[in-house]
Amino acid sequence: MQLPAKVFMGVVMKKLIVVFSILAATTFSVFANGDKDAGGIDWPKKSINLIVPFAAGGNSDVNARTLAKYLTQELRQPVVVTNVAGSGGTIGAAQVKDSANDGYTVLVHQISMHMAQVSGMVDFGYQDFEPVCVFSRASDEVLLINAKQHPDWRTYQDVVNATKKEPGKYRFTANTGASTQWIGIAVQAAGAKFNIVSSGGSGERLQLILGNHVDVTELNYSQVIDYVKNGTLRMIANVSTERSDILKDVPTLKELGVNCGYSYDNTFFMPKGTDKAIVGKFAAACEKIIKTNTQYKADLEKLYQTPMYKDPVATTALYKSQYDALMAIRDQIRAGVKK
């Protein structure tokens, strides 16, 4: 039986209203809750805070900020960077360790985390966090002098010879409880006679060497390239374990007889007990950007870096191996702290 036109139109309108209501509710749910289907979890629903435990302008800070803008796009929530500097990165690390394990507070750290624990500065380390992923490897770390302050120092051996002639006169910066402390201990053990002075992160060390407040410091190559090119700073050694293709003429400390060398693998950590699904979703967002985003790759090229990613399992294995290696020389490290 055919319905009257008026009744028919009424039925159609009611059905359309139901359909549009369902569509509207679905759309609202997607935007309100984030891409829940993609990660299987209702996260993130608000901004994510990346805690960099060093001053602004350094390696960890620059790498975190470079990735954060793309994470904001990928996760559809603001990803912001906050600097909580002090005590070799331990203040910011402790803040994250004691934060709620809801995925909204994330630590940015690297090998310096081990130094603080092994040296006895703190009683916690990577084991007290959920390792998320290695998200970048900084360009080579180099030992530098101020060429205008010391025009006669051309090589690492020139510097060492000067310290032996006047022990304790020349100042070497070491961020106590951080990786630079390891370098300071190693160069002293190899025969140098520096006055090891405490410093902050790389942003602060740059100002110290430019201002002639110290004689030797360690900084990331991408951070100092302009000063090297204009002759203000001079590289005397590469801290990496192998001689770099970019810095072919700069010998490694190991080549120079110093038993030390490492790379800065910038890493995200979340508080212990964070839901594995949240850890996985954040890591997956990082992986997607690092492996597929061409603009991000271009940004890294400006920092003299290539994209680097390690998943949670590989990251945990890396940190265990680093920790074990440093624990093997714990006595020397702690002796260096006491001095």
C-alpha positions in Angstrom: 0.0 0.0 0.0 1.4 3.4 -1.0 1.7 5.9 1.8 0.3 9.4 1.4 3.1 11.8 0.3 2.9 13.8 3.5 3.4 10.7 5.7 6.1 9.3 3.4 8.2 12.5 3.7 7.8 12.4 7.4 9.2 8.9 7.6 12.1 9.9 5.4 13.0 13.0 7.4 13.0 11.0 10.7 15.4 8.4 9.2 17.7 11.2 7.9 17.7 12.8 11.3 18.8 9.5 12.9 21.6 9.1 10.3 22.9 12.6 10.7 22.8 12.2 14.5 24.9 9.1 14.3 27.4 10.8 11.9 27.7 13.8 14.1 28.2 11.8 17.3 30.9 9.7 15.5 32.7 12.8 14.3 32.6 14.5 17.7 34.0 11.3 19.3 36.9 11.2 16.9 37.9 14.8 17.5 37.2 14.7 21.3 39.1 11.5 22.0 41.9 11.6 19.5 42.5 8.8 17.0 41.4 6.1 19.4 41.0 3.4 16.7 44.6 3.9 15.5 46.2 3.2 18.9 43.4 1.2 20.5 43.4 3.6 23.5 41.8 6.9 24.5 45.0 8.8 24.5 46.2 11.6 24.2 43.3 13.8 25.3 45.4 16.8 26.3 48.9 18.3 25.8 52.1 16.2 26.4 55.0 17.8 28.2 58.5 16.8 27.2 60.9 17.5 30.1 64.4 18.3 28.9 66.6 18.2 32.0 69.2 20.6 30.5 69.2 24.3 29.6 67.7 25.5 26.3 69.9 25.4 23.2 71.8 22.2 23.8 71.7 18.9 22.0 68.8 17.3 23.9 66.7 20.5 23.7 67.2 21.1 20.0 66.4 17.5 19.1 63.3 17.4 21.3 62.0 20.6 19.8 62.7 19.5 16.2 60.6 16.4 16.7 57.9 17.9 18.9 56.3 20.0 16.2 55.7 16.9 14.1 54.5 14.9 17.1 51.9 17.7 17.7 50.6 17.1 14.2 50.7 13.3 14.4 49.1 12.9 17.9 46.7 15.9 17.3 47.5 17.3 20.7 50.1 19.9 21.7 53.5 18.5 22.4 55.5 21.1 24.3 59.1 21.2 25.6 60.0 22.4 29.1 63.6 22.8 30.3 64.2 21.7 33.9 68.0 22.1 34.1 70.4 21.4 37.0 72.7 18.8 38.5 73.7 17.0 35.3 70.1 16.4 34.3 69.0 14.7 37.6 66.5 17.4 38.7 64.4 17.1 35.6 64.7 13.3 35.6 63.6 13.0 39.2 60.6 15.2 38.4 59.5 12.9 35.6 60.2 9.8 37.7 57.8 11.1 40.3 55.1 12.3 37.9 51.8 10.5 37.2 52.3 7.6 34.8 49.5 8.7 32.5 51.6 9.4 29.4 51.5 13.2 29.6 54.9 13.7 31.1 57.9 12.4 29.1 61.6 12.7 29.9 64.2 13.4 27.2 67.6 12.0 28.2 70.7 10.1 27.0 73.8 8.5 28.3 74.2 11.1 31.0 71.4 9.3 32.9 73.8 6.5 33.6 76.6 8.8 34.9 74.4 10.2 37.6 73.5 6.8 38.8 76.9 5.1 38.5 78.6 8.1 40.2 76.3 7.9 43.1 74.7 11.3 42.6 71.2 9.7 42.5 69.8 6.3 43.4 67.7 5.8 40.3 68.3 5.2 36.6 66.8 3.9 33.4 65.4 0.9 35.3 63.0 3.3 37.1 61.4 4.5 33.8 59.6 3.0 30.9 62.0 3.4 27.9 60.0 4.6 24.9 62.4 5.0 22.0 65.7 6.4 20.8 64.5 9.2 18.6 67.8 10.8 17.4 71.5 10.5 17.4 73.3 13.8 17.8 76.1 14.8 15.5 79.6 14.1 16.8 80.7 15.5 20.2 84.0 17.3 20.0 86.6 18.7 22.4 87.2 22.4 21.7 89.5 25.2 22.7 89.1 29.0 22.1 91.6 29.5 19.3 91.9 33.3 20.0 92.6 32.5 23.7 95.2 29.8 22.9 96.5 30.4 19.4 99.5 28.1 19.9 97.3 25.1 20.8 96.8 23.2 17.5 96.3 19.6 18.6 95.1 17.7 21.6 98.7 16.8 22.5 99.6 20.5 22.6 96.9 21.0 25.2 98.0 18.0 27.3 101.6 19.2 27.2 100.6 22.6 28.4 98.7 21.1 31.4 101.7 19.0 32.3 104.0 22.1 32.4 101.5 23.9 34.6 99.3 21.4 36.4 95.9 22.6 37.5 96.2 25.9 35.6 93.9 25.1 32.7 90.2 24.5 33.2 88.3 21.6 31.7 84.5 21.8 32.0 82.6 18.7 33.3 78.9 18.6 34.0 79.0 16.6 37.2 77.0 13.4 37.0 76.7 13.8 33.2 78.7 12.3 30.3 81.2 15.2 30.2 82.4 14.0 33.7 83.3 10.7 32.1 85.4 12.6 29.5 87.1 14.6 32.3 88.0 11.5 34.3 89.3 9.8 31.2 91.6 12.6 30.0 93.0 12.9 33.5 93.6 9.2 33.7 95.4 9.3 30.3 97.9 11.9 31.7 96.4 15.4 31.4 96.7 17.7 34.4 93.5 19.8 34.1 91.6 21.7 36.7 88.2 20.0 36.3 85.5 22.6 36.9 81.8 21.9 37.2 79.5 23.3 34.5 75.9 23.0 33.3 74.6 21.6 30.0 75.9 22.3 26.5 74.2 25.6 26.1 76.0 26.9 29.2 79.3 25.3 28.2 79.2 27.1 24.9 79.0 30.5 26.7 81.8 29.5 29.0 84.3 28.7 26.2 83.3 31.7 24.1 83.7 34.0 27.1 87.2 32.6 27.9 86.0 31.3 31.3 87.3 27.8 30.6 90.1 26.4 28.4 88.6 23.1 27.1 85.1 22.0 26.7 83.0 19.3 24.9 80.1 20.3 22.6 78.1 19.0 19.8 79.5 19.8 16.3 76.2 21.1 15.0 76.2 23.6 17.9 79.6 25.1 17.2 80.1 24.7 13.4 79.8 28.5 12.8 82.4 29.3 15.5 84.7 26.6 14.1 84.4 28.0 10.5 85.1 31.6 11.6 88.1 30.5 13.6 86.8 31.3 17.1 86.9 27.7 18.3 89.2 24.9 17.3 88.4 21.2 17.4 91.1 19.0 19.0 89.4 15.7 19.3 86.3 13.7 18.5 84.5 12.1 21.4 82.7 9.5 19.2 84.0 5.9 19.2 84.8 6.1 15.5 86.3 8.8 13.2 83.4 10.6 11.5 82.9 11.0 7.7 82.0 14.6 8.3 85.1 15.2 10.6 87.6 13.1 8.8 90.6 15.1 10.0 89.6 15.1 13.7 91.1 12.1 15.6 89.0 10.3 18.2 90.0 10.4 21.8 90.6 6.6 21.6 93.1 7.2 18.8 94.8 9.7 21.1 95.1 7.1 23.9 92.1 8.2 26.0 89.9 5.2 27.0 86.5 6.9 26.4 84.0 7.4 23.6 80.3 7.4 23.0 77.4 8.9 21.0 74.4 10.8 22.3 71.3 8.7 21.6 68.5 11.1 22.6 65.8 9.0 24.2 62.2 9.3 25.5 61.3 7.8 28.8 57.9 7.7 30.6 57.3 7.2 34.4 57.4 3.6 35.5 54.1 1.8 35.2 52.8 3.8 32.2 50.4 1.7 30.2 52.3 -0.3 27.5 49.7 0.7 25.0 50.5 4.4 25.6 54.2 3.8 25.4 53.7 1.9 22.1 51.4 4.5 20.6 53.9 7.3 21.4 56.8 5.2 20.0 54.8 4.4 16.9 54.2 8.1 16.3 57.9 8.9 16.6 58.8 6.0 14.3 56.4 7.2 11.6 57.8 10.7 11.6 61.4 9.6 11.8 61.1 7.1 9.0 58.7 8.8 6.6 58.6 12.5 7.2 60.8 14.2 4.6 60.6 17.6 6.2 61.8 16.2 9.5 64.7 14.6 7.6 65.6 17.9 6.1 65.5 19.5 9.5 68.0 16.9 10.8 70.3 17.5 7.9 70.7 21.1 9.1 71.9 19.6 12.4 74.3 17.3 10.6 72.3 14.3 11.7 70.6 11.4 10.0 67.3 9.9 11.2 67.7 7.4 14.0 65.0 5.2 15.7 65.0 2.3 18.2 61.8 0.7 19.5 61.2 0.2 23.2 62.8 -3.3 23.3 65.9 -2.2 21.4 66.1 1.0 23.5 66.0 -1.0 26.7 68.8 -3.3 25.4 70.9 -0.3 24.5 70.6 1.3 27.9 71.4 -1.9 29.7 74.6 -2.3 27.7 75.7 1.2 28.4 74.9 0.9 32.1 76.8 -2.4 32.4 79.9 -0.8 30.7 79.9 2.2 33.0 79.3 0.0 36.1 82.5 -1.8 35.1 84.5 1.4 35.8 82.3 2.6 38.7 85.2 3.0 41.1 87.1 5.3 38.8 84.0 7.4 38.2 83.2 7.7 41.9 86.8 8.6 42.6 86.6 11.4 40.0 83.5 12.7 41.7 85.2 12.8 45.1 88.1 14.7 43.7 
